[in-house]
Amino acid sequence: MATPTQDWTTAQLLSDAVSKKDIVTFLHVNATHDFLVEFKLTGKLPTVVKNAKKDSLSEAYNSLFTRKAFRGADEPSEEDIMASKTTAPTETKVEAAVETGPPKFTKTVLKKGDKIGFPRKGSNVAVFYTGYFDDGTMFDTNDNTKKKSNPLRFRVGAGRVIPGWDDAMLSMSRGEKAKIIVEAEHAYGKKGLLDAKVPIPPNTRLTFEVELVSLD
């Protein structure tokens, strides 16, 4: 598992730009269980989010990178640990799996943005992108190296793009370019997108290189 990059500043962590759920989800996926125990962040995601305070979460997030307390590839995440518990009734376990499942996307920053202009739900954004399958095959692009190419414009959170994109936009700042991997259930899911120029099969994970060129 690649070591994540520290993309959120303390100011962003303490503001409304980053929710408590975003921070807890990130820590549950990337931190060791012992680290989560130390900061009292173990347990079901909704419960942890409800009880945690923003300043404590900010401290934990920054400490994760300072101490490099990242879990190894062979270590279960907090979501895996909670999902493996079988004491709760079946319906409760299903709900927990939904709440504590994998994030909608994982991101690697390729070029830093201005760290000031962050989209919110309802923001209008313009992006250049290229999409790839896991085998490296490109299935779509509006490549900004072409003189006549135009950025894709959409409103964040309005359902105009796949769910993984809507969430990923909230973590990017103006000018940022990032590699974003979207799990199948947060891309085109079980139906796929079979009528596209390059058909996307059902249950397909997708990788995008996305550049946020403007927002308002």
N, C-alpha and C positions, 0 to 999 in steps of 0.2 A: 504494500500500500504506500503510495507516494505521500511524502510529508506535505500537508496543506500549507498554503502561504497565509500570512497574517494580513488580511485585507481590511478589517474594520479598525478604525481608530477608536481611542477611548471616548472621544466626543460623540462619535456615531453610536457607540454601544450604549451610551447614556441618554441618547436622544430617541425620538420616535422613528428614526430612519431604520433602526434595527430592533425587531421585536424580541421579547423574552423567549418566545418559542423558537425563533431563529437561532439564538445563542445556545439554548439548551440542546436543540437538535444537533447543532454543530459539535458541541462537547460530547454528547452521547455517542456520536458516530466516531469521533477522533480520539478522545481521551481514554486512558487506561481506567479500569474499574477502581483501582486504588485511589487514583486522582479524584474520581467522582465521589468516592466515599469521603475523602478528606474535605471536599467542599460541600458535602451534604447534597449531592445532586443525583443520587441514585433513585431508581424507582420509575414509575410510569410517567411518561412525558407530560400529560395534562396536570398531574399532581405536582411535579417538580416546577413546572411553569407557574402554577398558581401560588406556590409558597416562596419561590425565589425572589430576591430583590435585585433590581437592575445593577446597583453598585457592586453587589457580591458576584453577579454573573460577569461583569466587566473585569473584576479582579481575577476570576477563574480563567476567563478567556486569555487575558494577558499572561497569566502564570503558566498556562499550557505551553505557550511558545517560549517563555523564558526558561522553563525547566525541561522543555522538549518531552513532555509526558504523553507522547502519542502511543496509542496501542499498536501492537504489531499486527501484521497481516493474518497471523494465526490466532489472534486473541478475539474472543467474541465481543461485539459491541454491547452497549447497555440494552439496545433494542433486542438483540439476540438473547441476552440473559433473561429479559422480562418475558419474551415470547416462549422461552423454554419452560417456564413455570406452568404447571398444570393444575394448580389448586383451585383456580377460579372456574366458574361455570363456562360452558362453551360459548354462549353469547358474549360474555364479558371478554373472553380471550380474543374473539374476532374483532371486537371494538378496539382492544389494546393493540392488535396487530396493525390496524389502520392508523392509529394515533402515533405508534412508535416505529413505523416502517421506515424504509430508506428515504433519504431526502429526494426531492423531485429532480435535483440536478447536483452535479459536482463541477467545480470550476477551478481552472488554472489560469492565472493572470499572465497574459503574454505581453501586454503593454499597459502600464499604469495610466489611470485617468487622472482627472484634476482633483479627485477626492473631495469635491465640493458639490458638483451637480449630480445628485442621486435622484433617479425617478421615484415617484410615489404612485400608488394606485390612482389611475385617472390621468397620469402624465402622458403626453404625446411624445413618442420617441421616434428616432430615425436610425436605422442600423444597416450596416453591410454584413453579409454572412455567407458562409459556405458550409454545406452540410455533408457529412460522410457517414457511411455505414462502418461497422466494426472492422471490416476487411480493408478499409481505406478507399473504397469506391465513393466518388462524389455523386450525390443525387440531386443537389440543388445549389444555386449560388446567385448572387447579384454582385459579382466581383467588382470592387471599386477601382480596379486597375484599368477597367475599360472606360473610355472617355464618355460614352453615352449611358453608362450605368447610373441607376438611381437607387437611393437607399430605400429600404422597406420602412414604411411609416405605419404605426399603429398605436392604439391607446392601451396602456398597461392595465391589466386586470379586467379588461372588457371581454375576454374570451375570443379575441381576434387571432390569437396564436396558441400554440400548444401550452398546457399548464406549466411545463418546465421552463419555458421561455418567460412567461409572466412573472414567475418567482425569481428567475435569474436576473431580470432587468433591475429588480429592487436592490440587488447587491453590487451593481456596476455604477461607475461614475463617468461623467462625460469624457470622451476621448479614450476610454478603456477598451482594450481588445482582450478577449479571453477565449479559452477553449472550454466549452460547456458540454458535458455529457449528460444526456437526459435519458432516464430509464424508460422502458417501453410503456409502462402504465401511465406515465406523465407526458408521453409523446402522442402516438396515434393508437396506442393500446391494442386491443384484440382485433379491431377491424382493419388496422393499417390504413394506407392511403393508396388504394390500388388504381385509381384513375389519374394519378399524377404522371407527369412526363416520364419520370423514372419511378415506377411503383415502389411503395414502401410496404413490405410484407407485414402481416400481423405480428404483434409481440416483438418489435424491433427496437433495440436501443440505438439512439442516434447521437452523433458527435457534431458539434458546430464550432466554427471559429466565428465569433461575433464581435463587431466593433460598434460601440455606441457613439455615433457621430454628433447627435444633437438631441435635446429634449426641451419641452416647454410645459 
